[in-house]
Amino acid sequence: MSAGNYGKAFAYVASIEKLPALVFMPETAPIDRKHMIESLGANVILCPRNQLLNNVEKHTEENGSLFLHSFDDPVLLKGNASAGLELANQMSEQPDIVVVCCGGGGFLAGVSLALKLLGWTSTKIYGVEPEAAPTMYEALQAGKVVHTEVRDTIAAGLAPPFAGKHCFEVIQQHVEDVILVSDDEIRKAISCLFKLGLVVEPSGAAAFAALLHHKVPDTMNKNVVVFLTGGNVSPEDLTKHINEAKK
């Protein structure tokens, strides 16, 4: 199950390995992402977000398929941790703050795990979620993964139906806090990044939106790193987001 990035990677690897692949996508995912995944040879089924996991589990049981989780898989967390290693290799010294987008929590958990295991104990790590999908935010508030009402958001890639349990355990230990941003704040971040020559999708711009709107604590005169995590946005949607950001 995926709203975009994971589905593309999953479909690509399945095509290389010549394996049949099926991706369940939320109905709210941009249609160009569905077409991209299908172009890589995978079949795509659209369904309501709250039915994704049930549909995956039903299909797996009925067909003997292998379910590769798009965010709550310990092996996937190790893969995501490589982004933390890349950051460490590019930095001559530890930054004061690192800001990372968060959906189910796989990428945030992987990056934070890598940085803390590398000894970056003084670096504060923040996750960023859409206000409409505060799954990890509410999990941290409750001290456990809880049911969260997820609404539609332009950051579809950050709006899974629940937070990952494995992800939560890592994030609770290594992440300072999770910050919420609105769709309007994300649009303004997309527009600002575009003016800098960067095409970034809504989910990929969420972390920058938190910094742009002064939601990350204590950044004055600090060395801050922000992860931008994807460019899956059509020219039409990009134009729409930029125009709406001007209102």
Buried (B, 14 or more C-beta within 10 A) or exposed (E): BBBBBBBBBBBBEBBEEEEEBBBBBBEBBBEBBBEBBBEBBBEBBEBEBEBBBEBBEEBEEEEEEEEBBBBBBEEBBEEBBEBBBEBBEEBEEBBBBBBBBBBBBBBBBBBBBBBBEBEBEEBBBBBBBBBBBBBBBBBBEEEEBEEBEBEBBBBBBBBBBBBBEBBBBBBBEBBBBBBBBBBBBBBBBBBBBBEEEBBBBBBBBBBBBBBBBEBBEEBEEEEBBBBBBBEBBBEEBBEBBBEBBEE
